[in-house]
Amino acid sequence: MAKRISLNGFQAIYKWCKIVNQAMTVGNTVSASLIMKGGVFTMSQADKNANFGQGTHDSTDDPGIGTLTVDGGQFQMTGGGKSQLKIGAQNGGVGYMNMISGTVFINGMLTIGEQGSTGTMTMEGGSVETTGDLILGKKTHETFSTMGTATITGGTCVIGGDIKVGNLDDPNNPSTGQMNIAGTLVEAGDLIIFDGNLHLGEGGTLVINRNRETRIHEYITAELMTSDCDAIDVSYDAVANQTTVACTVPLEVLTPNGGESWIAGTVEDIAWTVDPTISRIYLDYSLTDTNDWIVIDPNTGNDGQYTWTLPEITSDQCIVRVSDADDPNLPSNPTVYDVSDDTFTIFECQITSPADLDDDCYVSSLDLVAMATVWLLNDPNTDIAPQPAGDGIVNFKDYNVLAQDWLLSGNPYDP
């Protein structure tokens, strides 16, 4: 009888060739890692699985943490097509798959999270290829929840079967999955989404190697329009018999994009990326980070910049929205738009001091440096600015005024 290989409680680093004819478990109720730095690691027998992260059936105290890191070389399962690489195998286990470089080939299925386990796949480079399905979140468990997540930021992932994100095998206890793609993912099967999300990050592309445009529209528009994409571009190449789904961001707010502190009544620039297909821009803002929008300009040119005279208000929850002015869904629900990534502050200045030399509504070390620079470079008995004391010369009286106002210039919206 073939024996199961278990790597428990230690780290194995492979830089040479190894052939395994049994099933393998890495991290069974304890922590263990398999790290590929070169060479070839082959599991050659059909119907044998490689499990990373496996717990016990009746305890949450022994989750089992297994990690597969491929940073060179080849990890391959070359059996008869029924083998599985499981990242997060069962019973509350935790599995991690880190692709940096090298290759992973599975003549079978890749499952991230199964039977009450949590699986995470992070792909920065290299290549992953399966002849079977890619499943994120497979099969539920009466005790543990199941979750599978894949984040692809580089490399190439070729899936020979279906992509299934989440699984409703038990409607009362569904498995969940999520896929975040910022690189390129290629699959030759159907796109199947049950209970989960498939997110194309900005600049991401999903390529389906046959004409599935109608079904792709059905799935993609429902799942992705609320994610990171402002629009989904679906195109079909009849020569290559290939459908491409791309995440497009025709407009993107550059400034203010979060964290700025602007003084009410002053002038600041709104900046955004320019899409040549959009001729006019609709600008508005919110003071409460909600859908309560106030118009800045409903019809300005798409040149990427707008000079805005800030309103006389105080709020630290401001966001700006840039939209296609020709969008018929404005102003309530535009389809082509972008907003500030985070909130910024507009505040009414609460101090007036001659020591506020840089006009930022705050007496600080920046003002001290400005005055010291003038003092060092000029005759202190000459009538020059800055000189907060107002006596026509820069001397210690000015430092005294600056120091007093520095202590008194507390402002709830310090820049």
Residue, then its C-alpha position, 0 to 999 in steps of 0.5 A: m500500500a502506498k504511504r501518504i507523505s506528510l510534511n508537518g512542523f517544518q520547512a522543506i526547500y527543494k532545489w533538485c528533482k523529486i518524484v512522488n507517487q503518493a498523496m501528500t499533505v503539508g500542514n496537518t494540524v500544525s504548520a509546514s511549508l514547501i518552498m520551490k527554489g529550483g529543480v522539479f517536484t513531480m507527483s506522477q500518480a493519478d488520483k493522488n492529491a496534494n493538500f496544503g493546510q488541513g485541520t481536525h474534524d471536531s476541533t478549531d484548536d488545530p487548524g493546520i497551516g500549509t504553505l506552497t511557495v514557488d520561486g523558481g523550478q517546477f511543481q507538477m502533478t502529471g497524473g491521469g487528470k483527476s488529481q487535485l492541488k488543494i490550498g486549504a484542504q478540509n476541516g478548518g485548515v488554512g492554506y497559502m499558495n504564493m507564486i513568485s516565479g517558476t511554474v505549477f502544472i496540474n493535470g487536474m483541478l486547483t481548489i482554493g478553500e474546500q470543506g470548511s478550510t480557508g485558502t489563499m492564492t497570491m500570484e505575482g509572476g510565473s505560470v499556473e496551468t490546470t487541465g481542470d477547473l479553478i474553484l474558489g470556495k468548494k463544498t461546505h462544512e457543518t462546523f467550519s466556514t469555507m472561503g477561497t481567495a485568489t489575487i493575480t497581479g502578474g504572471t499567466c494563469v491558464i485554466g482548462g476547465d471552469i472558473k467557479v467562485g463560491n459554491l451553493d451545494d448547501p443553500n443554508n451554509p454557502s461557500t464563498g469565494q473572491m477573485n481579484i485580477a490585476g494581471t491577465l487570466v486566460e481560461a478555456g472553459d465557462l465562467i461560472i459564478f455562484d455565491g461570490n465575486l469576480h473582481l477585475g482590478e484596474g487594467g485587468t483582463l479576462v480572456i475567454n478562448r471561445n465566443r461566449e460574449t452573450r453569457i459573459h455579458e450576463y455574468i460580468t455586468a452583474e458581478l463587476m459593475t460594482s467593483d473596481c471598474d467604471a466600465i466593462d469592455v467586452s469584445y470578440d475576435a472572430v479570427a482568434n475565436q476569443t472573447t476579451v473582457a477588460c476593466t476600463v477606467p475612462l476617468e480617474v480623479l487624481t486631485p483631490n484624492g484623499g488627505e488634502s486640507w484646503i482652506a475655504g475661499t481659496v483656489e485649488d485645482i481638480a485634476w483627472t485623467v483624460d479620455p479622448t472619447i469624452s468631450r465634456i466633464y461634469l464636476d460635483y462634490s459632497l460634504t458628507d461622503t454620501n450621494d448628496w452631490i453639489v454641482i461645481d461645473p456641469n459642463t467643462g472641457n475634458d482637459g484634465q484640470y479645473t480651477w475651483t474656488l472652494p466654498e465657504i464651508t467646513s467638512d472633513q468628509c469631502i469627496v469630488r466626483v468627475s463624470d461624463a457630462d453627456d451621461p443621461n443618468l446624471p446627476s443621480n446615478p452616472t455610469v462613467y465616473d470616478v470619485s476621490d479615493d478617500t475624503f479630504t478636508i475643506f475648512e474655514c480659517q480660524i486664525t489671522s496672524p502676520a506670522d502665518l507666512d505661507d498662508d496655510c492658516y497655521v503658524s508652524s515650523l515652516d513659517l519659522v524656516a521662512m523667516a530664518t532664511v530671510w534673516l540669514l540672507n539679508d541685513p536684519n536692519t533693512d526693511i524687508a519681509p517677512q517681519p511679523a512684528g510689523d516694525g520694518i526690520v527682521n529681529f528677535k521681536d519677530y521671533n517672539v510674535l511667531a512663537q506666541d502665535w505658534l502656541l495659540s494657533g491650534n486649529p481642528y483642521d491643521p494642514 
